């Protein structure tokens, strides 16, 4: 235990000991001030929540609430390509920006999915047998059958009546001749 001894670090300029405690306190104070300013700036930035009407398909509203507009790209990579943007894009906040063709494809895919779901629903409804519908169909068939019979009966009655009248007319003509 006696071989090692502990001594205070050197205060010489060679080993960094020439700074006083007040210098390091000033540096720490500046660092803390910078961190406080950064936290204040980060706290003041507006964070817009994701909005489905902006994120999917054709944007219907910007994050800031204004109506998106369509602009044309004049970049070398995408010349003439159309995109959605906001008229307030230069104010530094978060605004909508989306390629028009990508939005159109999202809308088309959603419409196709919706159409397929509706077709599947119609198919499932057609495959189901509804008891009430079957009963109505049976009653309707019976009514058609009864009307057919009564029409046939009525027709027969009409035929008999016409025949009787014709025979009666012939009989009267034969009597007077």
Residue pairs with C-beta under 8 A, 6 or more apart in sequence:
9 15
9 17
10 17
11 17
11 18
12 18
46 93
46 94
47 94
48 63
48 64
48 93
48 94
51 61
51 63
53 59
53 60
53 61
54 60
54 61
54 62
54 63
54 68
54 96
56 106
56 110
57 103
57 106
57 107
57 110
58 84
58 103
58 104
58 107
59 68
59 84
59 96
59 98
59 103
60 68
61 67
61 68
61 96
62 68
62 86
62 88
62 95
62 96
63 86
63 93
63 94
63 95
63 96
64 86
64 88
64 93
64 94
64 95
66 86
66 87
66 88
68 84
68 85
68 86
68 96
69 84
69 85
69 86
69 87
70 82
70 83
70 84
70 85
70 100
71 82
71 83
71 84
71 85
72 80
72 81
72 82
72 83
73 79
73 80
73 81
73 82
73 83
74 80
81 99
81 100
81 101
82 99
82 100
82 101
83 97
83 98
83 99
83 100
84 96
84 97
84 98
84 99
84 100
84 103
85 95
85 96
85 97
86 95
86 96
86 97
88 95
89 95
89 97
